[in-house]
Amino acid sequence: DGGITQSPKYLFRKEGQNVTLSCEQNLNHDAMYWYRQDPGQGLRLIYYSQIVNDFQKGDIAEGYSVSREKKESFPLTVTSAQKNPTAFYLCASSPRASGSNTGELFFGEGSRLTVL
Amino acid sequence: GQNIDQPTEMTATEGAIVQINCTYQTSGFNGLFWYQQHAGEAPTFLSYNVLDGLEEKGRFSSFLSRSKGYSYLLLKELQMKDSASYLCAVRAANKLSFGAGTTVTVRA
């Protein structure tokens, strides 16, 4: 089945540790995104990538890092510099918007990170 | 970034109609999306508008006015399973930015 797979679904880490969240897609989408969601808030964009080996900062990139070495993979590292890392992290991908293709985002199931 | 506003909460009765408004301010507008998100789950795509007017998909319709920076999502014949958060999202410069979401509660 085609889709986006995020892992792990739940993750607990001690304060000061780096953690990497995995995101893999087999939809052959060019673009991939990472969002963070906190209770009562909408999705906030952390990083996005339109093409392999290229990515841009979103609205809240500080304390995070990403890589895009392969089209299907876009891992997110939450570093110790992130002041409040406990959140629900969502990865998404989208095809290029053209013609009848809306370029909508397809989301993974999310990773819930709790820093103790 | 974009400034996207939508109401925090709405309550309606099963079988009724609810309209969720969304206003936005952005440059380089290139489409508006509505997503549904049940608690603890990923958002799922509902509708897309890039031109002015109404798009209808079954019980859900979405309207866009680009000159007013305004959209609404209309949910008809509400069912209990429609209780969820509804997210308005605006695309500009290859980025999709989301509003805070509107939590809709459907009561019997």
Interface residues (C-beta under 8 A of the other chain):
Chain A: A31 Y33 Y35 G40 Q41 G42 L43 R44 L45 Y48 Q50 G58 D59 L90 S94 A97 T102 G103 E104 L105 F106 F107 G108 E109 G110
Chain B: G1 I4 N30 G31 F33 Y35 E41 A42 P43 T44 F45 Y48 V50 L87 A89 R91 N94 K95 L96 S97 F98 G99 A100 G101
